[in-house]
Amino acid sequence: MVIYKTFFSLGLAALGTLFTGAIASAVTISLPNGGQCEGELVEGQLQGQVTCEYGNGDRYEGEFEAGQPHGQGTFTTTDGGSYTGEFVAGVPSGEGTFTYQNGDRCTGTVVEGNLTGPGSCEYSNGDRYEGELKNDLPDGEGTFTFSDGSQYTGAVALGAITGQGVYTLANGNEYAGEFVGGNFVGQGTFTYQNGDRCEGEFADNLLNGQGVCEYADGDRYEGNFQNDLYQGAGVYIFSDGTRIEGTWDEGELVE
């Protein structure tokens, strides 16, 4: 059996197949790789609470059944990674927590060694994720809360913010719309804390293409944008109804 986690490189053998006998007894078993396991031998197999120190320095402490991890346990690697939670037939399965070498920590439902289903992650940089996980990565619907005070809620794919969602900055500004790889890309609406609101086509986190801005003072602009500035054909409509229609360049009317 192999614990299906990238930092679990050691195969956990079904140790019970190496022994015979039906009498329960406390034993210390030397492993072929140089390590050892301590626990109770029942009918030729390790059962109950067992501690294994492997030849490469990895360690397992927890429940065994039929000669392999089964039930609650903790597997720790020499490089600082660990899994604490439920095992089924030698594989992490059920509810558990993975702690990674870099300090990241994810808790949730484990399916055949991988976090899949509802869960949460706390990252070493102070960010946090709550939502759906798939194959150890945020995937599905979820919420990222970032260490700078900003927050994203919406679609996530393969660990990246991709799809429809809402991103609220720490200063209160908000973008709602399409994302690709964590960036504003596609149709969206950016609402400023002061009440200004711009809607249109975004690329590289800025308005690029056709859009409309409605300002808190009642003014309005309709037309083309480039990098958040009026660019090309457009019309500016003041709150009193006055209109300026023409060609714009970097936010300035040129003709």
C-alpha positions as CSV (number, residue, x, y, z in Angstrom):
1,M,0.0,0.0,0.0
2,V,1.2,3.5,-0.7
3,I,-0.1,6.6,1.1
4,Y,-1.3,8.6,-1.9
5,K,0.3,11.9,-1.2
6,T,3.2,13.6,-3.0
7,F,5.3,13.8,0.1
8,F,4.5,10.2,1.2
9,S,7.0,8.3,-0.9
10,L,7.2,5.3,1.3
11,G,5.1,2.2,0.7
12,L,3.4,0.8,3.8
13,A,3.6,-3.0,3.6
14,A,0.8,-5.2,4.9
15,L,3.0,-6.4,7.7
16,G,0.7,-9.1,8.9
17,T,1.4,-11.3,5.9
18,L,4.9,-11.8,7.3
19,F,3.8,-13.6,10.5
20,T,1.8,-16.5,11.7
21,G,0.1,-17.4,14.9
22,A,-3.1,-16.6,16.8
23,I,-1.9,-15.4,20.2
24,A,-2.1,-11.7,20.9
25,S,1.3,-10.3,22.0
26,A,3.2,-7.1,22.1
27,V,6.0,-7.2,19.6
28,T,8.7,-5.1,17.9
29,I,9.1,-5.9,14.3
30,S,12.1,-5.0,12.2
31,L,11.2,-3.8,8.7
32,P,13.1,-4.7,5.6
33,N,14.0,-1.0,5.0
34,G,15.7,-0.8,8.4
35,G,12.9,0.6,10.4
36,Q,10.6,-1.0,13.0
37,C,7.0,-1.2,14.2
38,E,5.9,-1.7,17.8
39,G,2.4,-2.9,18.6
40,E,0.3,-5.9,19.2
41,L,0.3,-9.0,17.0
42,V,-3.1,-10.7,16.7
43,E,-3.4,-13.8,14.5
44,G,-0.2,-12.9,12.8
45,Q,-1.1,-9.3,12.0
46,L,-0.4,-6.0,13.7
47,Q,-3.6,-4.7,15.3
48,G,-4.7,-1.8,17.5
49,Q,-2.3,1.0,18.4
50,V,0.9,0.7,16.5
51,T,4.0,3.0,16.1
52,C,6.3,2.6,13.1
53,E,9.6,4.2,12.5
54,Y,10.7,3.7,8.9
55,G,14.3,3.5,7.7
56,N,14.1,6.8,5.9
57,G,13.0,8.6,9.1
58,D,9.2,8.8,8.4
59,R,6.9,7.8,11.2
60,Y,3.3,6.4,11.6
61,E,1.5,6.4,14.9
62,G,-2.1,5.2,15.1
63,E,-4.5,2.3,14.5
64,F,-3.7,-0.8,12.5
65,E,-6.0,-3.5,11.3
66,A,-5.0,-6.5,9.2
67,G,-1.4,-5.4,9.3
68,Q,-1.9,-1.9,7.9
69,P,-3.0,1.6,8.9
70,H,-6.7,1.6,9.4
71,G,-8.6,4.0,11.6
72,Q,-7.2,7.1,13.2
73,G,-3.5,7.8,12.7
74,T,-0.8,10.3,11.9
75,F,1.9,9.8,9.2
76,T,4.8,12.3,9.4
77,T,7.7,12.6,7.0
78,T,11.2,13.8,7.7
79,D,10.8,16.9,5.5
80,G,8.0,18.2,7.7
81,G,4.9,17.0,5.9
82,S,2.2,15.1,7.8
83,Y,-1.3,13.6,7.5
84,T,-3.5,13.3,10.6
85,G,-6.9,11.6,10.2
86,E,-8.7,8.5,9.0
87,F,-7.0,5.7,7.1
88,V,-8.7,2.8,5.2
89,A,-6.6,-0.2,4.3
90,G,-3.4,1.9,4.4
91,V,-4.7,4.9,2.5
92,P,-5.8,8.2,3.9
93,S,-9.6,8.2,3.5
94,G,-12.3,10.0,5.5
95,E,-11.8,13.2,7.4
96,G,-8.2,14.4,7.8
97,T,-5.6,17.2,7.8
98,F,-2.6,17.5,5.6
99,T,0.2,19.8,6.7
100,Y,2.7,20.6,4.0
101,Q,6.4,21.3,4.2
102,N,6.0,25.0,3.5
103,G,3.5,25.4,6.4
104,D,0.3,25.3,4.4
105,R,-2.5,23.2,6.1
106,C,-5.6,21.8,4.5
107,T,-8.5,19.9,6.3
108,G,-11.4,18.2,4.7
109,T,-12.8,15.0,3.1
110,V,-10.1,12.7,1.8
111,V,-10.8,10.2,-0.9
112,E,-8.1,7.6,-1.7
113,G,-5.4,9.9,-0.4
114,N,-6.6,13.1,-1.9
115,L,-8.6,16.0,-0.5
116,T,-11.8,15.9,-2.5
117,G,-15.0,17.6,-1.3
118,P,-15.7,20.3,1.2
119,G,-12.7,21.6,3.1
120,S,-10.5,24.5,4.1
121,C,-6.9,25.5,3.7
122,E,-4.8,27.9,5.8
123,Y,-1.7,29.1,3.9
124,S,1.7,30.1,5.4
125,N,1.3,33.6,3.9
126,G,-1.8,34.2,6.0
127,D,-4.4,33.6,3.2
128,R,-7.3,31.2,3.8
129,Y,-9.6,29.2,1.6
130,E,-13.0,27.6,2.4
131,G,-15.0,25.6,-0.1
132,E,-14.7,22.7,-2.5
133,L,-11.5,20.8,-3.1
134,K,-10.5,18.3,-5.7
135,N,-7.3,16.3,-5.8
136,D,-5.8,18.5,-3.0
137,L,-6.6,21.8,-4.8
138,P,-9.3,24.4,-4.4
139,D,-11.7,23.5,-7.2
140,G,-15.4,24.3,-7.5
141,E,-17.1,27.0,-5.5
142,G,-15.2,28.7,-2.6
143,T,-14.0,31.7,-0.8
144,F,-10.5,33.0,-0.5
145,T,-9.8,35.5,2.3
146,F,-6.4,37.1,1.7
147,S,-4.0,38.5,4.3
148,D,-4.3,42.0,2.9
149,G,-8.0,42.1,3.8
150,S,-9.4,41.4,0.3
151,Q,-11.7,38.5,-0.4
152,Y,-12.9,36.5,-3.4
153,T,-16.1,34.3,-3.6
154,G,-16.9,32.3,-6.6
155,A,-15.6,29.7,-9.0
156,V,-12.2,28.2,-8.7
157,A,-10.5,25.7,-11.0
158,L,-7.3,23.7,-10.3
159,G,-6.4,26.1,-7.4
160,A,-6.8,29.3,-9.5
161,I,-9.5,31.9,-9.5
162,T,-11.2,31.2,-12.8
163,G,-14.9,31.6,-13.8
164,Q,-17.6,33.8,-12.3
165,G,-17.0,35.5,-9.0
166,V,-16.8,38.6,-6.8
167,Y,-13.6,40.1,-5.6
168,T,-13.8,42.7,-2.8
169,L,-10.7,44.8,-2.2
170,A,-9.6,45.9,1.3
171,N,-10.5,49.5,0.4
172,G,-14.1,48.5,-0.4
173,N,-13.9,48.6,-4.2
174,E,-15.5,45.5,-5.8
175,Y,-15.3,43.6,-9.1
176,A,-18.0,41.2,-10.1
177,G,-17.6,39.2,-13.3
178,E,-15.4,36.8,-15.2
179,F,-11.9,35.8,-14.0
180,V,-9.1,33.8,-15.7
181,G,-6.1,32.8,-13.6
182,G,-6.9,35.3,-10.9
183,N,-7.2,38.3,-13.2
184,F,-10.3,40.3,-14.4
185,V,-10.8,38.9,-17.9
186,G,-14.1,39.1,-19.8
187,Q,-17.4,40.8,-18.9
188,G,-17.5,42.5,-15.5
189,T,-18.5,45.4,-13.3
190,F,-16.2,47.4,-11.1
191,T,-17.9,49.4,-8.3
192,Y,-15.9,52.0,-6.5
193,Q,-16.4,52.9,-2.8
194,N,-17.3,56.4,-3.8
195,G,-20.3,55.1,-5.9
196,D,-18.7,55.2,-9.4
197,R,-19.5,52.1,-11.4
198,C,-18.0,50.8,-14.6
199,E,-19.2,47.9,-16.7
200,G,-17.8,46.3,-19.8
201,E,-15.0,44.2,-21.2
202,F,-12.0,43.6,-19.0
203,A,-8.5,42.4,-19.8
204,D,-5.4,42.4,-17.5
205,N,-7.6,43.7,-14.6
206,L,-8.5,46.9,-16.5
207,L,-11.4,48.0,-18.8
208,N,-10.3,47.3,-22.4
209,G,-13.0,47.4,-25.0
210,Q,-16.5,48.6,-24.9
211,G,-17.9,49.8,-21.6
212,V,-20.0,52.2,-19.6
213,C,-19.1,54.2,-16.6
214,E,-21.8,55.8,-14.4
215,Y,-20.4,58.3,-11.9
216,A,-21.6,59.2,-8.4
217,D,-22.3,62.8,-9.5
218,G,-24.7,61.7,-12.3
219,D,-22.3,61.9,-15.2
220,R,-21.9,59.0,-17.6
221,Y,-19.5,57.8,-20.3
222,E,-20.3,55.3,-23.0
223,G,-17.7,54.1,-25.5
224,N,-14.3,52.4,-25.9
225,F,-11.7,52.0,-23.2
226,Q,-8.0,51.1,-23.1
227,N,-6.4,50.4,-19.7
228,D,-9.3,52.1,-17.9
229,L,-9.0,55.3,-19.9
230,Y,-11.4,56.6,-22.6
231,Q,-9.9,55.6,-25.9
232,G,-11.4,55.9,-29.4
233,A,-15.1,56.7,-30.0
234,G,-17.2,57.6,-27.1
235,V,-19.7,60.0,-25.6
236,Y,-19.7,61.8,-22.3
237,I,-23.1,62.7,-20.9
238,F,-23.3,65.2,-18.0
239,S,-25.9,65.0,-15.3
240,D,-27.7,68.0,-16.9
241,G,-28.0,66.2,-20.2
242,T,-25.1,67.9,-22.0
243,R,-23.3,65.6,-24.4
244,I,-19.8,65.5,-25.7
245,E,-19.3,63.0,-28.5
246,G,-16.1,62.4,-30.3
247,T,-12.7,60.6,-30.3
248,W,-10.7,60.2,-27.1
249,D,-7.0,59.4,-26.5
250,E,-5.8,58.3,-23.1
251,G,-8.8,59.9,-21.5
252,E,-8.7,63.2,-23.3
253,L,-11.0,64.4,-26.1
254,V,-9.0,65.0,-29.3
255,E,-11.7,65.5,-31.9
